[in-house]
Amino acid sequence: MERMRLDKYLAQTAGLTRSEAKQYLKKGRVCVDGAVIKKPETKIDACKAAVTVDGRLCQYEKYTYLMLHKPQGVVSATEDKQEQTVLDLIKEPARGLFPVGRLDKDTEGLLLLTNDGALAHELLSPKKHVDKCYYAVLDGPVGEKEQEAFAEGLDIGDEKQTLPAKLVPAGRADAPAHAPSAEGTVRSVQPESVKTACPANPYGVFITIQEGRFHQIKRMAKAVGREVLYLKRISMGSLRLDDRLSPGEYRPLTEEEIAVLKGE
């Protein structure tokens, strides 16, 4: 049983502010288990009560999990006074959603939005060794020397060098099993800088890390003498970016995706 004030419940399920919820209640537009309730402080069982607003059922979910294809130009934050945030892309009531980790403003790809703090901790903790796989376009080729440097861990200017990471040129047999082809991954909306630098044969690579340091992929590339021209996250743990989602689009996770993420 999860007891909750009725006005708070309405704010989380009906897309109302607390003040709007109180007005709806005052006007008798809210029913709980078939009875009109007007007091906002009324406590209900959020998981079992049948609450309707103007006859429309409001369904409560303790946790929400959304897969977002984050577009470039949007910041991974819950609010920002100057920039558009990933939450600004979500049309449904936010219900305490936050991004699990962050992608740089100019990076696109998979971003999980949830209000499940325990799961977020499991996915972000370096001690959990959760793989995060990215597709990157570099300004030049990489070979065995660079791959070995990634595998050993790199000095990127922090107190500690990075954990071992995996660098695989696109098209190689040992590329991630779920990785799309370089041609299918580089979208037409890709920055002009990429098209200009390598219009015919982009130096695509797949990079898998288990951390989330500031600008980590870009700094690791720089440590081996390369610059990242384009970056896209394609997976996080068992969760893979749905290729049917265009940048800016999102969908709820399936029950199976949630269960696998939680290790159930």
N, C-alpha and C positions, 0 to 999 in steps of 0.2 A: 504493500500500500504506500502510495506517495501522496501525502496531504499537501494541498496547494490552495492559496487564495484564488477565488473565482476570477477576480480582475486580472491577476497575473496569468492564470490559465488562458484567458481570452487574448491577452497580449501575445502569448506564445503560439496560439493556434489559429486565431482569427485575423491576424494582421492588424490589430488595433493597438493604439497606445493605451496606457493605463487610464488616462483621463477619458478617452473615447469609450473604453470598456465600461467605465462607471456611468457614462451617459446612456449607453445601451441598456445597462441593468436598470437604471432609474426609470426608463421608458417601458420596461417590461418586455424587452425584445429577446431576453435570454431565458432558456429553460434548461433545467438540470433534471434528468430522468423524468421528463414530462411536466415538471412543475416550474412555474415562473418564479425566478429568484431575482430579487432586487438589491440585495446587500452585497457589495463588492468584497467584504471581508469573509464571506461564507467560505468555509473550507470544504473541498471536495476531494475524492479519490481520483487523482488525475489519470490513473491508468484504467479505471473502470467506469467512471461517470459518463453518461450520455449527455453531452452539452450541445445545445443548438442555438444559433443566432438567426432570428427571422426564419426558423425552420431548417436552416442549413447546419448539418452536423459538423462539429469541430473535432478533429481527431488529434490526440496528443501522442507524440513520439518522444520518448525520453532522450534518444540520441538521433542525430541526423548525420548522414554521410553522403557527400556530394563529390563526384568526380568532375573537375573543371579543366577544360583545355584553356589554360591561361594564355591570353594573347600578349604580344609585345606592347609596351607602353603603359602597362597597368602594374601598380605596385602590390606586393603581397602583404597587405596590412588590413586591419579591420576598419580603420578610418585614417583619413589624411586630409588636411585642410586645402591642399593645393593639387594633389594628384588623384586620379581615378583609382579606386581600390578594387580588389577582386570581389569584395562583398557588394560593390556597386553593380556588379554584373548579375547578382542573384535576385530574381523577381519575387520569390516567396519570402515570407517572414524569416528573418535571420536566425532567431531563437538561439542567440549566443554562439553562432558559428565563428570559427577562426581558421586561418590557413595552417596546415600542418607543415611547418618549415616555411621556407621562402624561396622564391625564384627572383632573380634580378629583374629590374624593370624591362630590360631589353631581351629577356629570355622567355621563351614560350614553353608550353607543354603541360604535363600532368601536375595538377595540384589538388590535394585532398582538402576539402573543407568539412569540418565537423565541430561538434560541441562535446565530444568524448575526449576529455583530457587524458585519461589513462591510456587510451590507444595512441594518442599523439605522442606521449612520452615513450611508449614502446617503439614507435617507428623512428623517433629522432635520436634516441640515445646511442652514441657510438658503441657502447658496451653490448648493444643488441645485435650489432653487425648486420643491419638491414641494408641491402644493396639498393643504390639509386643509380639508374642507368640513363645516360644522356647521349644524344647524337650531337656532334659538333662539327662545324666546318672550320678548318684551320687555314692559315695563309701559306702553308707548304706541307710537304709530305713528312711522315714520321716512319721510323723503322725500328729494328730490334733494340737499338741503343735507347731510344725514347721509351719503348715498352718496358725495358728492364728498369729504367729509372722510376717509372710509375709503380712498377711491382715492388720496388724496394722502399718506396715512400720518398717524398720530396721535401726539400727545404723551401718553403714559400714565404719566409720572413716571420713566421710565428715562433713562439718559444719551443714548440715541438714540431718535428716534421710530420707530414701527413701519414695516415695509415696507408698500408699497401693498397694500390688501386690497379684497375685493369684498363689498358689502352689497346684497342683493336681497330685497325683500319677497316673501313666499310668494305663489304664484299668478300672479306676473308671467311674461310670455313668456320673459324672459331668465334665469329661474331655472335652476340647474344641470340639465342634461339628465337626470341620474339621480336627481334629488331627488324624493322622494315628496311627495304633497300634504300640506298642513298638517294636515288632518283625519286622514290616515293615519299621520302621524308622532307626533302627540301621543297618548300611550298613556293608558289608563285609570289606570295607576299614577302618572301625572303628579302632582307635588306639589299638595296642596290649595291652596297659595298661588297657583298659576297659575289654578286653577278659580275661586277667589274673586276674583282681580284682573280676569280677563277671561273669564268663563264661556262667553259665546256667540261672541265674535269675537276669538280670541287674536291678538296682533300678532306673527305668525310671520315670521321672516326667515331667509335663508340667508347665512352668512358664510364666506368662503373666505380663508384666511391661508396664509402660507408659513413661519411661525415657530412657536415653541412656548414663548413666555415665560410666566412665572408668572401665572395667572388672566388670560391675555391677552384673551380674548373679553369677559369681564366688565369689564375695565378699559377696553377700547375702547368698549364700549357706554356706560360711565359718562362717557367723554370727550365724548360727544355728548348727554349728558343723559338717558340711558336706563339701566334696570336689567334684568339678565337674570334671568328667573324660572325658566327651564327651558333645558337645554342638552344637545344630543345630537350626537356626531360621526357623520356618515354616510359619509364617504369619506376616504381617505388615498392620494394618488397615484392609481393605477389601481384600487386595492382599494376595493370598495364593500361596505358592511355588508349581509350576507345578511338579507333581511327575514323569512326563515323562522326566524331565531334569536331566541328570547325573551331578555330580560335574564338573564345568568348562563349562557347556553348558548354553546357554541363548536363549531368543526369545523376539521379540517385544511384548509389551502389546497389548491386543485386545482393540478395541474402547470401548467396554463395561467396561473393567477393568479400563481404563483411566477415563471414565465418572463417575464411582462409586467412584474412589479415589478422584476425584475433587468435589464430592457431587452434580453432575449434574443430 
